[in-house]
């Protein structure tokens, strides 16, 4: 007895061949028009409707991202996204570009993330997206640590969500290893790396410490649960807006003059900035920042910036300039 999917209809092309042909058309972003296909496959309208229903059920079971719908403007059936909640081809391409540029993952995790992203695209869009990012993907350079991070990010996020005190060994940049016990409050990505933001469990510092997640080893719970009053709740967004290059430190207000080519770039770098001017071609900018990562950025602006306050930061900038001068002039 023949398989039901291979049986002949009252007349015309075998059902399996029809369905495969119609699915291939949909994959190529073509429209299934009843009159054309009924004539092509020599089937009646009732058979065509059954084919559409079978395709609709198969597509729904295979991939809930898309559904088979009738498009009045096109006069036939085509694949469409179920809702605005799903990523479309343009969004998938943009997200893929961001992933590649971030250089935050090793090659294995990056390829897995990209494959899953691109798999959400319409079949007709996948090849185009893969072609556009193909060269970047081929020559992708992962971070030097080479570690898989998704499990660590998920594990630490669980500790953060459940207010669990944790301890781990931490390898500093100089290679020295230290035991740390902390109350984790956030994970932030910046400049190629994922960072754990945490307060020391012994309350030895009033401001949060910053740890590169790939340098945290043997992470485990201590069994203690910590509490943070609502008024002191850590706010990831505000912290990100105030920190540069993930250098920790006390919160401070800086003021400087800027006369470079792009004031917009300064405001993008310092989301908390308040700006006045220009006066004589110079803007005055005030901003709240954590730590002295800001010093690195200010020095990168060369002769187009002058720090006004705090005095300590101004003096450090002057000292760095003098050291640079001596290095170049001997």
C-alpha positions as a Markdown table, in Angstrom:
| # | Residue | x | y | z |
|---|---|---|---|---|
| 1 | Unk | 0.0 | 0.0 | 0.0 |
| 2 | Unk | 1.4 | 3.4 | -1.0 |
| 3 | Unk | 2.3 | 6.0 | 1.6 |
| 4 | Unk | -0.5 | 8.5 | 2.0 |
| 5 | Unk | 1.8 | 11.4 | 1.0 |
| 6 | Unk | 2.6 | 9.7 | -2.3 |
| 7 | Unk | -0.9 | 8.9 | -3.3 |
| 8 | Unk | -2.3 | 10.4 | -6.5 |
| 9 | Unk | -5.1 | 12.9 | -6.2 |
| 10 | Unk | -8.2 | 12.5 | -8.4 |
| 11 | Unk | -5.7 | 13.5 | -11.2 |
| 12 | Unk | -2.6 | 15.5 | -11.6 |
| 13 | Unk | 0.9 | 15.6 | -10.0 |
| 14 | Unk | 1.7 | 13.4 | -7.0 |
| 15 | Unk | 1.1 | 15.2 | -3.7 |
| 16 | Unk | 4.6 | 14.9 | -2.3 |
| 17 | Unk | 6.1 | 16.5 | -5.4 |
| 18 | Unk | 3.6 | 19.3 | -5.3 |
| 19 | Unk | 4.3 | 20.1 | -1.6 |
| 20 | Unk | 8.0 | 20.0 | -2.1 |
| 21 | Unk | 7.8 | 22.3 | -5.1 |
| 22 | Unk | 5.5 | 24.7 | -3.3 |
| 23 | Unk | 7.7 | 24.8 | -0.2 |
| 24 | Unk | 10.7 | 25.5 | -2.4 |
| 25 | Unk | 8.9 | 28.5 | -3.9 |
| 26 | Unk | 8.1 | 29.8 | -0.5 |
| 27 | Unk | 11.7 | 29.4 | 0.6 |
| 28 | Unk | 12.7 | 31.6 | -2.4 |
| 29 | Unk | 10.2 | 34.3 | -1.3 |
| 30 | Unk | 7.8 | 33.5 | -4.1 |
| 31 | Unk | 4.0 | 33.7 | -3.8 |
| 32 | Unk | 1.7 | 30.6 | -4.2 |
| 33 | Unk | -1.1 | 31.8 | -6.6 |
| 34 | Unk | -4.0 | 29.4 | -6.8 |
| 35 | Unk | -4.8 | 29.7 | -10.5 |
| 36 | Unk | -1.2 | 29.3 | -11.7 |
| 37 | Unk | -0.4 | 26.3 | -9.5 |
| 38 | Unk | -3.7 | 24.6 | -10.1 |
| 39 | Unk | -2.9 | 24.7 | -13.8 |
| 40 | Unk | 0.8 | 23.7 | -13.3 |
| 41 | Unk | 0.0 | 20.7 | -11.2 |
| 42 | Unk | -3.3 | 19.8 | -12.9 |
| 43 | Unk | -5.3 | 19.8 | -9.6 |
| 44 | Unk | -8.6 | 21.4 | -8.7 |
| 45 | Unk | -9.3 | 24.2 | -6.2 |
| 46 | Unk | -10.2 | 21.8 | -3.4 |
| 47 | Unk | -6.9 | 19.9 | -3.7 |
| 48 | Unk | -5.0 | 23.2 | -3.7 |
| 49 | Unk | -6.6 | 24.3 | -0.5 |
| 50 | Unk | -5.7 | 21.0 | 1.1 |
| 51 | Unk | -2.1 | 21.5 | 0.0 |
| 52 | Unk | -2.0 | 24.9 | 1.6 |
| 53 | Unk | -3.4 | 23.6 | 4.8 |
| 54 | Unk | -0.8 | 20.8 | 4.9 |
| 55 | Unk | 2.0 | 23.3 | 4.2 |
| 56 | Unk | 0.6 | 25.7 | 6.9 |
| 57 | Unk | 0.7 | 22.9 | 9.5 |
| 58 | Unk | 4.2 | 21.8 | 8.5 |
| 59 | Unk | 5.6 | 25.3 | 8.7 |
| 60 | Unk | 4.0 | 25.9 | 12.1 |
| 61 | Unk | 5.5 | 22.7 | 13.5 |
| 62 | Unk | 8.9 | 23.3 | 11.9 |
| 63 | Unk | 9.4 | 27.0 | 12.8 |
| 64 | Unk | 7.0 | 29.1 | 14.7 |
| 65 | Unk | 8.7 | 32.3 | 13.6 |
| 66 | Unk | 6.8 | 32.3 | 10.3 |
| 67 | Unk | 3.4 | 31.4 | 9.1 |
| 68 | Unk | 1.7 | 30.9 | 5.7 |
| 69 | Unk | -0.8 | 33.7 | 5.0 |
| 70 | Unk | -2.8 | 35.0 | 2.1 |
| 71 | Unk | -1.5 | 38.4 | 0.9 |
| 72 | Unk | -4.2 | 40.4 | -0.8 |
| 73 | Unk | -1.7 | 42.7 | -2.5 |
| 74 | Unk | 0.2 | 39.7 | -4.0 |
| 75 | Unk | -2.9 | 37.7 | -4.7 |
| 76 | Unk | -1.6 | 34.5 | -3.2 |
| 77 | Unk | 0.0 | 32.7 | -0.2 |
| 78 | Unk | 3.5 | 33.6 | 1.1 |
| 79 | Unk | 5.6 | 33.3 | 4.3 |
| 80 | Unk | 5.2 | 36.2 | 6.7 |
| 81 | Unk | 6.5 | 36.8 | 10.2 |
| 82 | Unk | 4.0 | 36.0 | 12.9 |
| 83 | Unk | 4.4 | 39.3 | 14.8 |
| 84 | Unk | 6.7 | 42.2 | 15.3 |
| 85 | Unk | 8.2 | 40.3 | 18.3 |
| 86 | Unk | 10.4 | 38.2 | 15.9 |
| 87 | Unk | 13.6 | 39.5 | 14.3 |
| 88 | Unk | 13.4 | 40.3 | 10.6 |
| 89 | Unk | 16.2 | 40.0 | 8.1 |
| 90 | Unk | 17.4 | 43.6 | 8.6 |
| 91 | Unk | 17.5 | 43.2 | 12.3 |
| 92 | Unk | 19.3 | 39.8 | 12.1 |
| 93 | Unk | 21.9 | 41.4 | 9.9 |
| 94 | Unk | 22.4 | 44.3 | 12.3 |
| 95 | Unk | 22.7 | 42.0 | 15.3 |
| 96 | Unk | 25.2 | 39.8 | 13.5 |
| 97 | Unk | 27.3 | 42.8 | 12.7 |
| 98 | Unk | 27.3 | 43.9 | 16.3 |
| 99 | Unk | 28.3 | 40.4 | 17.5 |
| 100 | Unk | 31.2 | 40.3 | 15.1 |
| 101 | Unk | 32.4 | 43.8 | 16.0 |
| 102 | Unk | 32.1 | 43.1 | 19.8 |
| 103 | Unk | 34.8 | 40.3 | 19.7 |
| 104 | Unk | 33.3 | 39.2 | 23.0 |
| 105 | Unk | 33.1 | 35.4 | 22.3 |
| 106 | Unk | 35.4 | 32.7 | 21.2 |
| 107 | Unk | 34.8 | 31.3 | 17.7 |
| 108 | Unk | 32.7 | 28.3 | 18.8 |
| 109 | Unk | 30.2 | 30.4 | 20.8 |
| 110 | Unk | 30.2 | 33.2 | 18.1 |
| 111 | Unk | 29.4 | 30.7 | 15.3 |
| 112 | Unk | 26.7 | 29.1 | 17.4 |
| 113 | Unk | 25.1 | 32.5 | 18.2 |
| 114 | Unk | 25.3 | 33.6 | 14.5 |
| 115 | Unk | 23.8 | 30.3 | 13.2 |
| 116 | Unk | 20.9 | 30.6 | 15.6 |
| 117 | Unk | 20.3 | 34.2 | 14.7 |
| 118 | Unk | 20.4 | 33.6 | 11.0 |
| 119 | Unk | 18.2 | 30.6 | 11.3 |
| 120 | Unk | 15.4 | 32.9 | 12.3 |
| 121 | Unk | 15.5 | 34.7 | 8.9 |
| 122 | Unk | 13.2 | 33.8 | 6.0 |
| 123 | Unk | 14.8 | 31.0 | 3.9 |
| 124 | Unk | 15.1 | 33.5 | 1.0 |
| 125 | Unk | 17.1 | 35.9 | 3.2 |
| 126 | Unk | 19.5 | 33.5 | 4.9 |
| 127 | Unk | 22.0 | 33.2 | 2.0 |
| 128 | Unk | 22.1 | 37.0 | 1.6 |
| 129 | Unk | 22.9 | 37.6 | 5.3 |
| 130 | Unk | 25.5 | 34.8 | 5.3 |
| 131 | Unk | 27.2 | 36.3 | 2.2 |
| 132 | Unk | 27.3 | 39.8 | 3.7 |
| 133 | Unk | 28.9 | 38.7 | 6.9 |
| 134 | Unk | 30.9 | 35.8 | 5.4 |
| 135 | Unk | 34.3 | 37.6 | 5.2 |
| 136 | Unk | 34.0 | 39.1 | 8.7 |
| 137 | Unk | 33.1 | 35.7 | 10.0 |
| 138 | Unk | 36.0 | 34.0 | 8.2 |
| 139 | Unk | 38.6 | 36.4 | 9.6 |
| 140 | Unk | 37.0 | 36.9 | 13.1 |
| 141 | Unk | 39.6 | 37.2 | 15.8 |
| 142 | Unk | 38.3 | 36.1 | 19.2 |
| 143 | Unk | 39.6 | 37.6 | 22.5 |
| 144 | Unk | 43.0 | 36.2 | 23.5 |
| 145 | Unk | 41.6 | 34.4 | 26.6 |
| 146 | Unk | 39.7 | 32.1 | 24.3 |
| 147 | Unk | 37.3 | 31.0 | 27.0 |
| 148 | Unk | 33.7 | 30.0 | 26.7 |
| 149 | Unk | 31.6 | 32.5 | 28.6 |
| 150 | Unk | 27.9 | 31.7 | 28.1 |
| 151 | Unk | 27.7 | 29.3 | 31.0 |
| 152 | Unk | 29.6 | 31.6 | 33.4 |
| 153 | Unk | 27.3 | 34.6 | 32.4 |
| 154 | Unk | 24.2 | 32.4 | 33.0 |
| 155 | Unk | 25.5 | 31.0 | 36.3 |
| 156 | Unk | 26.6 | 34.5 | 37.7 |
| 157 | Unk | 23.3 | 36.0 | 36.5 |
| 158 | Unk | 21.5 | 33.4 | 38.6 |
| 159 | Unk | 23.5 | 34.4 | 41.7 |
| 160 | Unk | 22.7 | 38.1 | 41.0 |
| 161 | Unk | 19.0 | 37.4 | 40.6 |
| 162 | Unk | 18.9 | 35.4 | 43.9 |
| 163 | Unk | 21.2 | 37.7 | 45.9 |
| 164 | Unk | 23.7 | 34.9 | 46.5 |
| 165 | Unk | 27.1 | 35.7 | 47.9 |
| 166 | Unk | 29.9 | 34.1 | 45.9 |
| 167 | Unk | 33.6 | 33.5 | 46.1 |
| 168 | Unk | 36.1 | 32.8 | 43.4 |
| 169 | Unk | 39.8 | 33.0 | 42.6 |
| 170 | Unk | 40.7 | 36.0 | 40.5 |
| 171 | Unk | 43.7 | 36.4 | 38.2 |
| 172 | Unk | 44.9 | 40.0 | 38.0 |
| 173 | Unk | 46.5 | 41.5 | 34.9 |
| 174 | Unk | 49.9 | 41.0 | 36.6 |
| 175 | Unk | 49.3 | 37.3 | 36.9 |
| 176 | Unk | 48.7 | 37.4 | 40.7 |
| 177 | Unk | 45.8 | 35.2 | 41.9 |
| 178 | Unk | 43.6 | 36.4 | 44.8 |
| 179 | Unk | 40.6 | 34.9 | 46.6 |
| 180 | Unk | 37.6 | 37.2 | 46.4 |
| 181 | Unk | 34.3 | 37.0 | 48.3 |
| 182 | Unk | 31.6 | 39.4 | 46.9 |
| 183 | Unk | 28.0 | 40.3 | 46.5 |
| 184 | Unk | 27.4 | 40.3 | 42.8 |
| 185 | Unk | 25.0 | 42.9 | 41.4 |
| 186 | Unk | 25.5 | 43.1 | 37.6 |
| 187 | Unk | 27.2 | 41.8 | 34.5 |
| 188 | Unk | 28.2 | 44.4 | 31.9 |
| 189 | Unk | 29.9 | 44.1 | 28.5 |
| 190 | Unk | 32.4 | 46.7 | 27.4 |
| 191 | Unk | 35.4 | 46.9 | 25.1 |
| 192 | Unk | 35.7 | 43.2 | 24.2 |
| 193 | Unk | 35.1 | 41.8 | 27.7 |
| 194 | Unk | 32.3 | 40.8 | 30.1 |
| 195 | Unk | 32.7 | 42.3 | 33.6 |
| 196 | Unk | 31.2 | 41.3 | 36.9 |
| 197 | Unk | 30.2 | 44.3 | 39.0 |
| 198 | Unk | 30.1 | 43.4 | 42.7 |
| 199 | Unk | 30.5 | 44.8 | 46.2 |
| 200 | Unk | 33.0 | 43.2 | 48.6 |
| 201 | Unk | 31.2 | 41.0 | 51.1 |
| 202 | Unk | 33.1 | 42.6 | 54.0 |
| 203 | Unk | 31.9 | 46.1 | 53.0 |
| 204 | Unk | 35.5 | 47.3 | 52.8 |
| 205 | Unk | 34.6 | 49.7 | 49.9 |
| 206 | Unk | 31.6 | 51.9 | 49.3 |
| 207 | Unk | 31.8 | 51.7 | 45.6 |
| 208 | Unk | 31.5 | 48.6 | 43.4 |
| 209 | Unk | 34.5 | 46.6 | 42.3 |
| 210 | Unk | 34.9 | 45.4 | 38.7 |
| 211 | Unk | 36.2 | 42.0 | 37.7 |
| 212 | Unk | 36.7 | 40.6 | 34.2 |
| 213 | Unk | 34.5 | 37.5 | 34.1 |
| 214 | Unk | 37.0 | 35.4 | 32.1 |
| 215 | Unk | 39.5 | 35.9 | 34.9 |
| 216 | Unk | 37.2 | 34.6 | 37.6 |
| 217 | Unk | 37.8 | 30.9 | 38.4 |
| 218 | Unk | 36.2 | 28.3 | 40.6 |
| 219 | Unk | 33.1 | 30.3 | 41.1 |
| 220 | Unk | 30.8 | 29.0 | 43.9 |
| 221 | Unk | 28.2 | 30.1 | 46.4 |
| 222 | Unk | 29.1 | 30.7 | 50.0 |
| 223 | Unk | 25.7 | 29.8 | 51.3 |
| 224 | Unk | 25.0 | 33.4 | 52.4 |
| 225 | Unk | 22.3 | 35.6 | 51.0 |
| 226 | Unk | 22.8 | 39.4 | 50.9 |
| 227 | Unk | 20.3 | 42.1 | 51.0 |
| 228 | Unk | 20.3 | 45.5 | 49.4 |
| 229 | Unk | 17.8 | 48.2 | 50.5 |
| 230 | Unk | 15.7 | 49.4 | 47.6 |
| 231 | Unk | 17.1 | 53.0 | 47.9 |
| 232 | Unk | 20.6 | 51.5 | 47.5 |
| 233 | Unk | 19.7 | 49.2 | 44.7 |
| 234 | Unk | 22.4 | 49.0 | 42.0 |
| 235 | Unk | 21.4 | 50.5 | 38.7 |
| 236 | Unk | 23.2 | 49.0 | 35.8 |
| 237 | Unk | 22.3 | 51.8 | 33.4 |
| 238 | Unk | 23.5 | 54.6 | 35.5 |
| 239 | Unk | 26.7 | 52.8 | 36.3 |
| 240 | Unk | 27.4 | 52.1 | 32.6 |
| 241 | Unk | 26.8 | 55.8 | 31.8 |
| 242 | Unk | 29.3 | 56.9 | 34.4 |
| 243 | Unk | 32.2 | 54.5 | 33.8 |
| 244 | Unk | 35.0 | 54.6 | 31.2 |
| 245 | Unk | 37.0 | 51.5 | 30.1 |
| 246 | Unk | 35.6 | 49.7 | 33.2 |
| 247 | Unk | 38.1 | 51.3 | 35.6 |
| 248 | Unk | 36.5 | 51.3 | 39.1 |
| 249 | Unk | 36.7 | 54.1 | 41.6 |
| 250 | Unk | 34.7 | 56.6 | 43.5 |
| 251 | Unk | 32.1 | 58.7 | 41.8 |
| 252 | Unk | 33.3 | 62.2 | 40.9 |
| 253 | Unk | 32.2 | 65.2 | 38.9 |
| 254 | Unk | 34.7 | 66.4 | 36.2 |
| 255 | Unk | 34.7 | 69.6 | 34.2 |
| 256 | Unk | 36.7 | 70.2 | 31.1 |
| 257 | Unk | 36.9 | 72.4 | 28.0 |
| 258 | Unk | 36.7 | 70.8 | 24.5 |
| 259 | Unk | 37.4 | 72.2 | 21.1 |
| 260 | Unk | 37.8 | 69.1 | 18.9 |
| 261 | Unk | 36.0 | 68.3 | 15.7 |
| 262 | Unk | 33.0 | 66.3 | 17.1 |
| 263 | Unk | 31.2 | 67.4 | 20.2 |
| 264 | Unk | 28.7 | 64.7 | 19.3 |
| 265 | Unk | 31.3 | 62.0 | 19.9 |
| 266 | Unk | 32.0 | 63.5 | 23.3 |
| 267 | Unk | 28.4 | 63.3 | 24.3 |
| 268 | Unk | 28.1 | 59.8 | 23.1 |
| 269 | Unk | 31.1 | 58.8 | 25.2 |
| 270 | Unk | 29.8 | 60.6 | 28.3 |
| 271 | Unk | 26.0 | 60.1 | 28.5 |
| 272 | Unk | 25.8 | 62.1 | 31.8 |
| 273 | Unk | 27.4 | 65.2 | 30.3 |
| 274 | Unk | 26.0 | 68.7 | 30.6 |
| 275 | Unk | 27.3 | 71.1 | 28.0 |
| 276 | Unk | 27.5 | 74.8 | 27.6 |
| 277 | Unk | 28.9 | 77.0 | 24.9 |
| 278 | Unk | 30.7 | 77.2 | 22.7 |
| 279 | Unk | 32.6 | 80.3 | 23.8 |
| 280 | Unk | 35.5 | 81.3 | 21.6 |
| 281 | Unk | 35.1 | 77.9 | 19.9 |
| 282 | Unk | 35.4 | 75.9 | 23.2 |
| 283 | Unk | 32.6 | 73.9 | 24.9 |
| 284 | Unk | 32.5 | 73.5 | 28.7 |
| 285 | Unk | 31.4 | 70.0 | 29.7 |
| 286 | Unk | 30.5 | 68.6 | 33.1 |
| 287 | Unk | 29.9 | 64.9 | 33.8 |
| 288 | Unk | 29.7 | 62.4 | 36.6 |
| 289 | Unk | 32.1 | 59.5 | 36.2 |
| 290 | Unk | 33.5 | 56.5 | 38.2 |
| 291 | Unk | 37.2 | 56.0 | 38.6 |
| 292 | Unk | 40.0 | 57.2 | 36.4 |
| 293 | Unk | 39.2 | 55.4 | 33.2 |
| 294 | Unk | 38.1 | 58.9 | 32.1 |
| 295 | Unk | 41.8 | 59.9 | 32.3 |
| 296 | Unk | 42.7 | 57.6 | 29.5 |
| 297 | Unk | 39.9 | 59.0 | 27.3 |
| 298 | Unk | 40.8 | 62.6 | 28.0 |
| 299 | Unk | 44.5 | 61.9 | 27.1 |
| 300 | Unk | 43.3 | 60.4 | 23.8 |
| 301 | Unk | 41.8 | 63.8 | 22.8 |
| 302 | Unk | 45.3 | 65.2 | 22.5 |
| 303 | Unk | 45.5 | 69.0 | 22.3 |
| 304 | Unk | 41.8 | 69.5 | 22.0 |
| 305 | Unk | 40.9 | 69.3 | 25.7 |
| 306 | Unk | 41.7 | 71.0 | 29.0 |
| 307 | Unk | 40.7 | 69.5 | 32.4 |
| 308 | Unk | 39.4 | 72.1 | 34.8 |
| 309 | Unk | 38.5 | 70.0 | 37.8 |
| 310 | Unk | 38.9 | 68.1 | 40.0 |
| 311 | Unk | 42.3 | 69.4 | 40.7 |
| 312 | Unk | 43.8 | 66.0 | 41.4 |
| 313 | Unk | 42.7 | 64.8 | 37.9 |
| 314 | Unk | 44.1 | 67.9 | 36.3 |
| 315 | Unk | 47.5 | 67.4 | 38.0 |
| 316 | Unk | 47.6 | 63.8 | 36.9 |
| 317 | Unk | 46.9 | 64.8 | 33.3 |
| 318 | Unk | 49.7 | 67.4 | 33.5 |
| 319 | Unk | 52.1 | 64.7 | 34.9 |
| 320 | Unk | 51.2 | 62.3 | 32.2 |
| 321 | Unk | 51.8 | 65.0 | 29.5 |
| 322 | Unk | 55.2 | 65.7 | 31.0 |
| 323 | Unk | 56.2 | 62.1 | 31.0 |
| 324 | Unk | 55.1 | 61.8 | 27.4 |
| 325 | Unk | 57.1 | 64.9 | 26.5 |
| 326 | Unk | 60.2 | 63.4 | 28.1 |
| 327 | Unk | 59.7 | 60.1 | 26.3 |
| 328 | Unk | 59.6 | 61.8 | 22.9 |
| 329 | Unk | 62.2 | 64.5 | 23.5 |
| 330 | Unk | 64.6 | 62.5 | 25.6 |
